[in-house]
């Protein structure tokens, strides 16, 4: 996701990771979202989603969107609430209704940036668990039309409210992937909340354009085996396990299990976001990532809370290069 559209390309959506949160708006004909994910000592950055085709954009109540005939970008914000589940459900259902009406019935990648994610709401329930109830109820109602759950990231933001944005496509392009080492998030037991998190571990997106490569969108991934956090209070262990989970997820063997022939290596991961709970861990995380990821990879580091209080690091990214036999 480069910062600006090269000549001949068009902006489908722009997300500014910055020092404040702002409701999504249309700017220069494209959606723009401002999310409070960068602390005062760090530089803001832009994530820009591009298309080769002219895009049509619009607003509908709290939704801001653009579509090019093949892909849809949509964003919304839920302002600070004492309890989030009902406003989250309503916002999700409005977004699903829009996507369905426009014909983009496969949501393949979502981001949910939850302010103070591990703090309690007015009822004493953790904000993330509260959010997960509303999200799950929306998926339950719309599953017959929206289909499988997408790759997603649910991560902490630095101010109140919840910012959500997603990408969707037409039917027949998306395959949703799970990691054999991890329990599917939507099957987590009740100890993690009244409703399980609603996402897949990754999405494999088939490209139909001539000479285009297929893409794997890797969800926010952490140090979880089965459904349990492992390597408690051990940043080195959690980082190694997180990277190992991504390696397993994108491996040729796992893609074969999903009916997909080619696999990827960790060095193929790009457009990487690394979420680190504790600022004192940033140096060791940066050093390890520099060893593991390709030198040309676009990597950003964000000092924010992760969705479980015992998780120290989470990593997401995109694999674009198709890998031949190895």
C-alpha positions, 0 to 999 in steps of 0.5 A: 500500500504506497502512500499515493496513487501512481500515474494511471491508478486510483485510490480506493481507500486511504487510512491515516494512522495518526495521533487522533481518531476522526470519523471516515470522510470522502476526501478527493473522491475517496474514503479517508479514515483517521485512526489513533494508533500512533503515539505522540513520539512516532510518525503518522503514516498512510495506508493507501489501497489502489485500483487500476480502474476509476472508482465510484464513491459515496456515503450512507449514514455513518458508512463511507465507501468506494468501489471499482466494479471488482473491489469495495472499500468501506469504513465506519466508526462507532463512537465511545459507548458505555456498552458496545455490542448493540451499536457494533451490531447495527454498524456491521449490519449496515455495512453488510447490507451495503456490501450485499446491495452493491454485489460484493458478497465476499468480505475478505479482509477487515480491521477492527481498531478497538479503543482501550481494548482490554479495559472493562465497559460499564458492565464490567466486561472487557471491551473486546469481548463486548465488541465480539458479541455485536460482531458475532450477532451481525455475522450470524444474521448475515451469514447466508449472504456474506458467507465465510468470515474474513481475515481480520485484525482486532487490535487496541487503539489509543483513544475511545471508540472503534474504527472499522474498515474492510475490503470485499470482492465479488463471488468466486475469488476468496478462499478462507484459511485456518492454521492447523496449529490453532483452533479457529477463532470462531470456535473458541470456548466460552472462557474467552467471552460469550461470543467467539471472535469472528474471523479466519486466520487468512484469506487467499485471493485469486487474481483474474487479471492477466499476469497478476499474482495471487495474494494471501492476507494474513490476519493479526497473528499471535502466540496462540496454540490451540486456543491458549496463549503460550510463552507467557511474559516471554517476548522472545518466545511469543515473537518466535511462536507468532512468526512460526504460526505465520510460517505454518499458515502460509506454507505449501502444506497448509495451502494444499489442505485448502485446495491451493497449490502454491505456498509462501515463505516468511520472507514473502510477507510484506506490508507488515504491521507489528503490534507491540504491547510494551514499549520496552520490547520494541528494540528486541522485536525490531531486531528479530523482525529485521532478521526474519523479514525481507530487507525490502519489506514495508514494516511498521511498528505500533505500540498498542494493546493486543486483544488479550492482556497476556499477549505481548505482540501481534503481526499481520501482513500480505504475501503477494509473490507466487512461489514455485517449487522449492 
